[in-house]
Amino acid sequence: MSLSVSRRLAASAALAVAGLLAATSPSALAAPTAVVEAPTPPDIPLANVKAHLNQFQTIANNNGGNRAHGRTGYKASIDYVKAKLDAAGFVTTLQTFTSSGATGYNLIADWPGGDPNSVLFAGAHLDSVSSGPGINDNGSGSAGVLEAALAVSRAQLQPTKHLRFGWWGAEELGLVGSKYYVNNLPAAERAKISGYLNFDMIGSLNAGYFVYDDDPTIEQTFKNYFAGINVPTEIETEGDGRSDHASFKNVGIPVGGLFTGASRTKTAAQAQKWGGTSGQAFDRCYHSSCDTTAAINDTALDRNSDAIAYALWNLGASTPVPPGPSFENTTDVNIPDSPGAAVTSPITVSGVAGNAPATTKVDVNIVHTYRGDLVIDLIAPDGTAYRLKNSSSDSADNLVTQYTVNASSEVANGIWKLQVKDVAAQDVGYINSWKITL
């Protein structure tokens, strides 16, 4: 993205200050922290997720065409989800509340085991609007969370954190169900929730791939998943404050989640990046009677369902392992403005037996006026490129973050390179330092 002249000059001045701070910051040279190791997340079967959507569609068809709060279709939906979880060995709790003169229901499901003082929570709202069956909004999120929970049972996962799942009522009336749950949760119990993951509309027909940017660890976990399947993401803004994560965020609980878009229009750049049709809404059936099983993007639903499992396994079932040896390059490397060529910064790794680990860590410290324009790769000694970051609309300055790379097919010893390219004009910056931990 281009910068105005005034912003460019201001950014250049800020760059000099940021460079000084980065160069003198103790964190730039900090010792490696312990990495984590998690069991391999499962591939969530798309057919299973769609089977749940078909059930929600049938329930709506048999109950006046919707699954809205206070209607028989919603209670039937709750009963369906609860029966699946009860049969899979979860401890379920049906919480009732009153809204608009009708009884509402939240369903909470706990997987036995894990640290009771560190709860990883995944949830989705189960209600639809009264004007349609709500298959994408939000049968998709509800089905994805349900199937991920059932995958926990199939794997007989022994998580390090306690896993909890929730399906919320009356979200369409103003996050009523999730607010009720959080507001009636004692402060001591709130403090035990290490993170809440929200999934609202994950199968939009003209899908985009949006990641919440509220908690850095949760955000990076989802970005790692999508980077691993070479799908670029953008920061989610359309749903800010409009889904159940807001109920948790408002009481200080870390939150994150995924979203594929609602009524906003897909741009030409987004259509080029993700496919689909520019100039049309991400979900043309949003809050409409056509929000049926016929208006679901199977690819988006499949990817996002897999991402749910990836996050649960990596955030909820990981165990600390000691870090391996680290190697660092602190020499500044200027990043030419577009259309300049990509630049590399090398690190020679030696004295490490065998291959690199599946949890190879790459710490990147780049000073730049517009990090969204940067494309970053890790180049292995044999020339294989591992994409760390695609370009995006992220307009913030500088990039100080850590990436996890499965480089287990690479021999550890040799020359590794960080490769950076600026893909849009009128930006300035440089690689301040980077580190690889094997």
N, C-alpha and C positions, 0 to 999 in steps of 0.2 A: 504494500500500500504506500502511496506517495505521501510525503510530509509537506506541509506548507513551508514557505521560506522562513517565516518567523518561528514556526515550531522546529524546523530543522536546525536553526541557529541555537535555540534554547536547548534542544536535544544534544547538540554537539557540546555545549557547555556542561550539561549534566553528565555527558559521557566522561569528560575529564575528571569530574569529581567522583563519579562512580568507579572509574578506573583506579583512582587513588585509594578509595575505600576498599575495593576488592583486593588490591595488591597488599594492603596492610591488615586485612581482616584475618584474625586467627582461624576462623572457620574455613578459610580457603586452604589451609594446610593441616586441618584437623585429622587426627588418626581415624582410620575406618571404624565405623560402628558395626555391631553384629548384624549380619544378614539373617534372613529367615528362610526356612525350608518348609514347604507344604507338600502334602500328597497331591498327586496329579489330579486336577479338576476333571470331572467327567464331561463328555459331549452330551448335552441335553437333547434327547430325540425330539425333533420338530413335530413328528407325528403325535407324540404324547401331548405336547402343548396345544396343538390344534384340536386334539380330542376334547380337551377341557373347554376350548372355545366353542366347539360344536355343542357341548352340553349347555353352556351359557346361552347359546342361540336357541336351543330347544326350550330351555326354561323360559326365555323371553317370549317365544312363540306361543307357549302354553299359558302365559300370564299377562295377556294384554299388550304384548309387544315391547315390554321393557323390564328392567330389573332395578327400578328406582326405590329409594328409601320409602318405607311405609307400604310398599306394594308386595304382593305375594311372590313376585319374581325375585325380589331381593332375598327374602327369607329362604326361598328354595335354593338360591345360589350359595348362601351361607351353609345350608345343610349339606349341599353337595361337597363343598370344600372340606367341611368338618369330617364327613364320613371318610373321605380319602385319607386325611391325616390321622384319624383315630385308628384306621386299619394299618397304618404304617408305623405305629408305635409312638406317635407324638402325644404329649399331654396337652389337651386343648381346653380352653376356657372361653365361654360365650359371655361377652359383656353386653349388657343392655343399657340403653339411654333413651331419652325422649327428645324428639325434635319435631317441630311443626305439628304437634299433637299426635304423633305416631311413634311407635316403639322402633328404635334402631338397634343394630347389632354390630359389635366388633368381635372378630374371632382371633384369639391369640393361641399360638401353638409353640410349645417348648420342646426342643430335642434334648433328651436326658444327657447329662454329662457336661463337661467343660467347666471353666472357672465361673462360679456363680457371681463373682464380683467383677466380671468383665463380660458383658453381654453384647454380642453382635446381632443386630436386629435388621431384618429385611421385611418390607411391607409394600402393600398396594391397596388402593381403594377398590372395593368390589361393586359399588353401586353404579348404576347408569343414570342418565337423565331420563325424564319421563317420556321424552319424544322418540326414544329408540332403544335398541337392545344393548348398546354400549359394548360392542365386541372389541374395538380397539381402545375405547375410553370407558372402562379400563379393564375389560376382560383380558386384554393382552398382558398387562402387568400382573394381574391376579393369577393368570394361568402360568406365566413364567416363574413367578415366585412359588406357586404350588408345585410345579414340576421340579424346581430346584430343591425344594424341601423333600420331595419324594426321592430325589436322587441321593440326598443325605441318608435317608433310611436305607435305600438299596445298597449303598456303600458301607452301611453301618459305621459311618464316620465317627471318629473319636476326636472331636475338636478340642483345641486348647481353650478357646473362648466358649461360653455358653451361647448356643444358637437359638434365636427366637424369631418367629414369623408372625406377621399381623395382616389381617384383611379388614379394611376400615369401611364403616357405614357413613352415609350422608356426607360424603366428601363434596358432592355436587351442590350441597346447600351451604358450603362454607367451611369445609374441613371439620365438620361437627364431630364425627366419630373419633378421629385421631386427637383432636383437642380434648375431648372428654377423657380419653385414655391417659394422655399425658398429665392433664390437670388433676386427675385422681390418683396419680402415681406418687407415692411418698418420695420426698426429696432424696432419701437414702437409696431408693430403688432407681431413681433417675440417674444418680451418680454412677451406678453400675453399668449403664449403657455406654459402651465405648464407641459405638457408631450406629447410625440408622441409615439404611439404604432404601431409597424410594424408587419405584418403577411405575410410571404413569404414562401410558401410551407408548408401547415399544414395538408396534407393528404398523405404523402409519403407511398408507399405500404409496405415497410419494416421499418416502422416508428420508430424513437426515439423521445424522448420528451425533447427538448432543450429550455432553457429560457435564454434570453439576460441578461447579468450581468452589464449593463451600469449604470442604476439608481437604487439605493437600494430599494426605495419605490415601484417602478413598479415591479422590480424583485421579491420582497417579496410577492406582491399581487398575481402574477402568481404562485409562489411556494405554497402559502396558498391554492389556488384552487386545485392544483394537489395533495397536501398533503391530502386535504379533500376527495379525491376520491382514495387515496392510490396508486397513480402513482408516482414513483420516477422520478426525473428530473436530467438533467445535464446542465452545463453551455454551451451555444452556442458559438462555435468558428469557424465553417466552413464558416459561412456567414458574418464574421466580415468585415465591410467596403464594402460589396458586394450587399447590398440591400438599400432601400430608407431611412432607419433610419439614414444612414451615412450622408445624406444631411442635416438632422436636427441636428444631433450630432455635425457636423462640425461648426455650428454657435452657439453652446452652449445650445441647447434645450435638456432637459432630454429625454432619449429614453428608450424603452424596447420593448419586443416582444417575439414571439414564432416561432419555426421552427421544422420540423420533419426530416430533413436530405436530402442531395442531393447525390453527387457522392462518398462521403467517405464510407468506408466499416464498416459495423456493426461488432463489436467484439463479442467474445463468451460471455463475461461478460454482454454486452449490450443485447444480445439475451436472456440470462438467466433472465435479469431484465425486459425486455419489450416484450419478445416473438419475433417472426420473425426468420430470417435466418442469422446466423453469416457467415462472409466471403463474403457476398454480399452487394452491395451498398444499402443505405437507399432508394434511388429512382433509380432503374435500367433504367428508361425511362427519366431521366433528360436530357432536351434539345434534345429530340428525338421524332420521329413521333409516338412512342407508348405512349406518355404522353396524354392518353385519359381517358375517364370516367371508362374504364376497369382497370386502374392502380391506383385506389384510395383506400386507407385504410379507410373504413367507421368508424371504432372505433376511429382512430386518428382524423379524420375530425370532428366527433361529439364532442369529448373531447375538442379539441382546439376551436371549435366554441362556446361551452359553456364557455370556459375560456375567450374569448373575451368579452362576456356579463358580466361575473363576474368582469372583470377589469373595464369595463365602469360603472357598477353600483357602485362598491366600490370606485373607484377613482373619478368618476364624479358626483355621486349622494349622497354622504355621508354628514352627518351633524355632527358637533361636539356635543358630549354629555359629561357631567362631568364624570371623572373617579370615580369608586367605591373605596372602601377601598383596600389598598395594604398590603400584608404580605410578609416578606422577610427572607431568611436564608442566612447568610454570613459566615457560617462555612465551611471551606475547606473540600472537600471530594475527596480523591485520586481515580483516575480512573485506575484500573488495566489494564495492557497491555493484548491484546488478547493472549491466550484464557481465560483470567480471566472473572469472573462473572460480570454481570451488578451491578452497585451501585445505591443507591438512597439517596436523600437529602429531608427530610420531612419539611413541613410547616403545622402548625395547624391553621386553620381558625375558628374563633369564632365570635359571635355577628352579623352575617350577616343573614338577614331573607330570607327564601325561597331558590330558586335554584340559581345556578351560572348563569351568563348572557351568551347569545349567542356570546358575544364579550369578553370573558375572555382573559386577556392578560397575557402572560408568558414571562418575561424578563430573558434571560439566559446569564451568564457571565462565560465562560469556558476557561481556559488556557490550551492549548494543542499544540503539535508539528505537528499534521496532522488532522485537523478537519473533513476531508472527511471520516475518518474511524469511526466516531461517529454516533451511532443510539440513538435518544433521544425520550423519551415518557413522557407525563404527566399522572400520575396515580391518578385517582379520589379516594375519600374516600371509595367507594364501590369496588375498584379494577379495574374499567374500565380503559383501556389504550387508550390514545389519542396520535397518532404518530405526533411528532413535526418535526422530521428530520430523513431521511433515510441516509445510507451511500452513498457516491458519489466519484467522481474523483477530488473533490475540494481539491487542495493541500495546501491551505493556512493554516497558524497557527491561533489558537485561534478562539473563537466564541462568539461574543457579539451581540446579536440580540433579537428581540421581535417576538413572535408568537401570533396569534389570534386563539382561540379555541372555537368552539360552544359546551359549556359544560352545556347547558340549561336543560339537563335531569338529572343533578347531584345536590344533595343537597349541598349548599355552605359550610356549617359548617362541619368540620372534618379534617382528616389528608390527605393532598395532597402531592404527592411525584414527584420529578423530577428524572427520571430513565435514566441512561446513560450507554451505553456499547460500548467498543472499539472492533471492529470486525476484525482488522488486526494487525499483530505483529509489534514490534519495534517503538512504539509511547508512549509518556509519557504526563501526564496532570492531571488536577484536576478541579472539580467544584469549582469556586471561590465564586459565589453567584448566587442566582436566586430569582425571585419575581413573585408573582401572584397577579393580580389586578382584582377584581370582580365587 
